[in-house]
Amino acid sequence: MRIDLRKGLNLKLSEEPDSAVMEDKRVATAGLLGRDHLGVRFNLAVEVGDRVRAGEALARDRHRPDIVFTAPLSGTVSAVNRGRRRSVRSIEVAAVPDDWACLAFDIPVKRDKHALRRLMLASGLWTTLRTRPFGNIPDPDKEPLALLITAIDTEPLAPDPAAIITSYADQFVAGAEALCTLYEGPIFLCQTPGADIPCEPPQRLQRAEFGGPHPAGLPGTHIHFLCSIGFDGGEVWYIGYQDVIALGHLIKTGEPLLERTITLAGPPVIKPRTLVVPLGASTDELVRNELEPGPVRVISGSALSGHSAYGAEAFLGLRHRQITVLRDINRAQQEERLDDAFDTALNGSPGPLIPIPMLDRLSPPGVLAAPLMRALLVGDIDRARDLGALELIEEDLALLTYACPSKTDYGGLLREILQQLQKEMK
């Protein structure tokens, strides 16, 4: 199956990093970000000063205690940073010279779906699954209508999934086979047309090729074409290709793969390249001695849908596959340099909606841009739902935020609508 998108936009920010050569880069600090798990209330399993092993539980979901969030490296819990109403912004772990070995897990001899779910929950890998609607961690007792593996990335300056899967071919196949055991319904492998993925996944896995510009690589796009979500409460789950590799590594070795392959790129980056880094790596350490002089903005993720990495949130996001660095410009310069006046598509302040023709070209597939944007601006929940909000999360509206002259954060407005819809559907 092949689907080609005619609408969208590929941003050209700087030199593309080379995905063929992957360089290991270690850091002294890594963190678990609260913003990666919206709607989760954390019950901490550790305190500042505690020693932890990589893969050991740092926290649990207060309402679903089977879901655990694990340490990205072995060391000492150095800080628990809190936000409003004592919500957890981040949990920091500082590595120590005599790092303990990574926590090992018992791999079940009989790998039925119940045993695999218990393994994913205990190891923290269950938190890499996401649902539509809402983009939440799925309930372990539920079954989705379909499961999608995202092996395509059209975000600007993102790494090449095929090159990374090539380096971990055996682990990818093992992870895909485990997912086929975990779930009995339709499973799709979403990839670039003609992608050289040198492995043969299980026969139950249906390949779906998506061509064209961004957002061709977003799960929201794939779900719209392969398994649209209705109003009946059904869910579709999706998982990233590197998380499938991590699952295969866990099954083959008994140890979690607590590292990810990312790109470090952007106009101020001296040597754009591909790095293998710990989960939740400190972005401050990753960009140290890597940038040209001058003020910069460091982003975990892409320039469209990532988050500015600073202070308590200066860590690599769980689902981010890149560190993007942009030259920082002040508000007085924006009128003179409109082409550069964005970072995470959020520069500027909320203003009136101006329905310029470009918006229809950049809207998610099947979505009427201006009507949905108006519904979000006025908080019209029913209208937003009827226009397809249940298939979307923040990243799906990043291009609209980027292109709209008002620079309103439509992703943030969408999240407010989704939270209200979720309350109504409970």
Residue pairs with C-beta under 8 A, 6 or more apart in sequence:
1 206
1 207
1 208
1 209
2 193
2 208
2 209
2 210
2 211
3 208
3 209
3 210
3 211
3 225
4 193
4 210
4 211
4 212
5 210
5 211
5 212
5 213
5 215
5 216
5 221
5 365
6 212
7 212
7 213
7 360
7 361
7 362
7 363
7 365
8 154
8 212
8 213
8 214
8 215
8 216
8 361
8 362
8 399
9 213
9 214
9 361
9 362
9 399
9 403
10 154
10 156
10 213
10 214
11 156
11 214
11 303
11 304
12 156
13 156
13 157
13 265
13 266
13 267
13 303
13 324
13 326
14 157
14 265
14 266
14 267
14 269
14 272
15 265
15 272
16 157
16 265
16 272
17 157
17 159
17 263
17 264
17 265
17 272
17 273
17 274
18 272
18 273
18 274
19 159
19 160
19 163
19 164
19 263
19 274
20 163
20 274
21 273
21 274
22 164
22 167
22 261
22 274
22 275
22 276
23 273
23 274
23 275
23 276
24 275
24 276
24 277
25 275
25 276
25 277
25 281
25 286
26 277
26 278
27 95
27 277
27 278
27 281
27 282
27 285
27 286
28 94
28 95
28 282
28 285
29 78
29 92
29 93
29 94
29 95
29 282
29 285
30 72
30 73
30 92
30 93
30 95
30 278
30 279
30 280
30 281
30 282
30 315
30 316
31 72
31 90
31 91
31 92
31 93
31 280
31 282
31 314
31 315
32 58
32 59
32 69
32 71
32 72
32 90
32 91
32 93
32 280
32 315
33 89
33 90
33 280
33 313
33 315
33 317
33 318
34 40
34 42
34 83
34 87
34 88
34 89
34 90
35 89
35 307
35 313
35 317
36 317
36 318
36 319
37 69
37 127
37 137
37 318
38 135
38 136
38 415
39 134
39 136
39 419
39 422
40 61
40 62
40 67
40 137
41 61
41 62
41 63
41 87
42 59
42 60
42 61
42 62
42 69
42 87
42 88
43 59
43 60
43 61
43 62
43 65
44 58
44 59
44 80
44 88
44 91
45 57
45 58
45 59
45 60
45 68
46 52
46 57
46 58
46 59
46 77
46 91
47 77
47 80
48 77
48 78
48 79
48 80
49 76
49 77
50 76
50 77
51 75
51 76
51 77
51 96
51 100
52 58
52 71
52 74
52 75
52 76
52 77
52 93
53 71
53 74
53 100
53 101
53 102
53 103
54 70
54 71
54 72
54 73
54 74
54 99
54 100
54 102
54 103
54 256
54 258
55 70
55 71
55 102
55 103
55 105
55 123
55 124
55 255
55 256
55 258
56 70
56 71
56 103
57 68
57 69
57 70
57 71
57 124
58 69
58 70
58 71
58 77
58 91
58 93
59 68
59 69
59 88
59 91
60 67
60 68
60 69
61 67
61 68
61 69
61 137
64 139
64 140
66 121
66 140
67 121
67 126
67 127
67 137
67 140
68 121
68 122
68 124
68 127
69 124
69 127
70 103
70 123
70 124
70 256
70 258
71 93
72 93
72 258
72 278
72 279
72 280
72 281
73 93
73 95
73 99
73 258
73 278
73 279
74 95
74 96
74 99
74 100
74 101
74 102
75 93
75 94
75 95
75 96
75 99
76 93
76 94
76 96
77 91
77 92
77 93
78 92
78 93
78 94
79 90
79 91
79 92
79 312
80 88
80 90
80 91
80 92
81 88
81 89
81 90
81 91
81 92
81 312
82 88
82 89
83 89
83 312
89 312
89 313
90 312
90 313
90 315
92 315
102 255
102 256
102 258
103 255
103 256
104 254
104 255
105 119
105 122
105 123
105 250
105 254
105 255
105 256
106 254
107 119
107 250
107 251
107 254
108 115
108 116
108 118
108 119
111 178
111 181
111 251
112 181
113 181
113 182
113 183
113 184
116 178
116 181
116 182
117 126
117 140
117 182
119 125
119 250
119 251
120 126
120 129
120 182
120 247
121 140
123 250
123 256
124 256
125 243
125 246
125 247
125 250
125 256
126 137
126 138
126 140
127 137
127 318
128 239
128 240
128 243
128 246
128 318
128 319
129 137
129 138
129 237
129 238
129 239
129 243
130 136
130 137
130 138
130 219
130 237
130 238
130 239
130 319
131 137
131 138
131 144
131 235
131 236
131 237
132 219
132 220
132 223
132 229
132 235
132 236
132 238
132 390
132 391
132 393
133 229
133 235
133 389
133 390
133 391
133 418
133 421
133 422
134 390
134 393
134 418
134 421
134 422
135 393
135 394
135 418
138 144
138 235
138 237
142 235
143 183
143 185
144 183
144 185
144 234
144 235
144 236
144 237
145 185
145 186
145 227
145 229
145 234
145 235
145 236
146 185
146 186
146 187
146 188
146 226
146 227
146 236
146 237
147 179
147 183
147 185
147 186
147 187
147 188
147 236
147 237
147 238
147 239
148 187
148 188
148 190
148 219
148 222
148 223
148 226
148 227
148 236
148 237
148 238
148 239
149 176
149 179
149 187
149 188
149 189
149 190
149 205
149 238
149 239
149 240
149 241
149 244
150 190
150 217
150 219
150 222
150 238
150 239
150 240
150 241
151 161
151 162
151 165
151 189
151 190
151 191
151 195
151 197
151 241
152 161
152 190
152 191
152 192
152 195
152 210
152 216
152 217
153 159
153 160
153 161
153 217
153 321
154 213
154 214
154 215
154 216
154 217
154 218
155 214
155 217
155 301
155 302
155 304
155 305
155 321
155 322
156 214
156 302
156 303
156 304
156 324
157 263
157 265
157 266
157 272
157 302
157 303
157 322
157 324
158 217
158 263
158 302
158 321
158 322
159 261
159 262
159 263
159 274
159 321
159 322
161 191
161 192
161 195
161 197
161 241
162 191
162 192
162 195
162 196
162 197
164 241
164 242
164 245
164 261
165 172
165 197
165 198
165 199
165 241
165 245
166 196
166 197
166 198
167 261
168 245
168 248
168 249
169 198
169 199
170 199
170 248
170 252
171 245
171 246
171 248
171 249
171 252
171 257
172 197
172 199
172 201
172 241
172 244
172 245
172 248
173 199
173 200
173 201
173 202
173 248
174 247
174 248
174 249
174 251
174 252
175 243
175 244
175 245
175 246
175 247
175 248
175 249
175 251
176 189
176 201
176 202
176 205
176 244
176 248
177 201
177 202
177 248
178 247
178 248
178 251
179 187
179 239
179 244
179 247
180 187
180 202
180 204
180 205
183 237
186 206
186 227
187 204
187 205
187 206
188 205
188 206
188 207
188 208
188 222
188 226
188 227
189 201
189 205
189 206
189 207
189 208
190 208
190 209
190 210
190 219
190 222
190 226
191 197
191 207
191 208
191 209
191 210
192 209
192 210
192 211
192 217
193 209
193 210
193 211
194 209
195 209
201 207
208 222
208 225
208 226
210 216
210 217
210 221
210 222
210 225
214 304
214 399
215 221
215 364
215 365
215 396
215 399
218 364
218 395
218 396
219 238
220 364
220 391
220 392
220 393
220 395
220 396
221 364
221 365
221 396
222 238
223 229
223 236
223 238
223 391
224 364
224 365
224 366
224 388
224 391
225 365
227 236
228 366
228 391
229 235
229 236
229 390
229 391
231 385
231 390
233 425
240 319
240 321
242 260
242 261
242 321
245 257
246 256
246 257
249 255
249 256
249 257
250 256
250 257
258 278
258 279
259 276
259 277
259 278
259 279
260 276
260 277
260 279
260 316
260 321
261 274
261 275
261 276
261 321
262 274
262 275
262 276
262 277
262 316
262 320
262 321
262 322
262 323
263 272
263 273
263 274
263 275
263 321
263 322
263 323
264 272
264 273
264 274
264 275
264 286
264 287
264 290
264 322
264 323
264 325
265 272
265 273
265 322
265 323
265 324
265 325
266 272
266 296
266 303
266 324
266 325
266 326
267 325
267 326
267 327
268 291
268 292
268 294
268 296
268 325
268 326
268 327
269 287
269 290
269 291
269 292
269 325
270 290
270 291
270 292
271 290
275 286
277 286
277 316
279 316
279 318
280 315
280 316
280 318
281 315
281 316
282 314
282 315
283 298
283 300
283 309
283 314
283 315
283 316
283 323
284 298
284 309
284 314
286 316
286 323
287 296
287 298
287 323
287 325
290 325
291 325
294 327
295 327
295 328
296 325
296 326
296 327
296 328
297 308
297 325
297 326
297 327
297 328
297 343
298 308
298 309
298 310
298 314
298 323
298 324
298 325
299 306
299 307
299 308
299 309
299 323
299 324
299 325
299 326
299 343
299 344
300 306
300 307
300 309
300 313
300 315
300 316
300 317
300 320
300 323
301 307
301 317
301 319
301 320
301 321
301 322
301 324
301 344
302 320
302 322
302 324
303 324
303 326
303 342
303 343
303 344
303 345
304 344
304 345
304 395
304 398
304 399
304 402
305 344
305 345
305 394
305 395
305 398
305 411
306 317
306 320
306 322
306 324
306 344
307 313
307 317
307 344
308 343
308 344
309 315
309 316
309 323
316 323
326 340
326 343
327 340
328 343
329 337
329 340
329 341
333 341
334 341
334 347
334 348
341 347
341 348
342 402
342 407
344 398
345 398
345 399
345 401
345 402
345 407
345 411
346 401
346 407
346 409
347 407
348 406
348 407
349 407
350 406
350 407
350 408
350 409
351 405
351 406
351 407
351 408
352 406
353 370
353 373
353 374
353 377
353 404
353 406
353 408
354 404
354 405
354 406
355 369
355 370
355 373
356 403
356 404
356 405
358 403
359 369
359 370
359 373
359 400
359 403
359 404
360 368
360 369
360 370
362 369
362 399
362 400
362 402
362 403
363 369
363 372
363 399
363 400
364 388
364 391
364 392
364 396
364 397
366 388
366 391
367 387
367 388
367 392
368 387
369 400
371 383
371 387
372 384
372 387
372 388
372 389
373 400
373 404
373 408
373 410
374 380
375 383
375 384
375 387
375 389
375 417
376 384
376 410
376 413
376 414
376 417
377 408
377 413
379 413
379 416
379 417
381 417
381 420
381 421
381 424
384 414
384 417
385 417
385 421
389 414
389 417
389 418
389 421
390 418
390 421
392 414
393 411
393 414
393 415
393 418
394 411
394 412
394 414
394 415
395 411
396 411
396 414
397 410
397 411
397 414
398 411
400 410
401 407
401 408
401 409
401 410
401 411
404 410
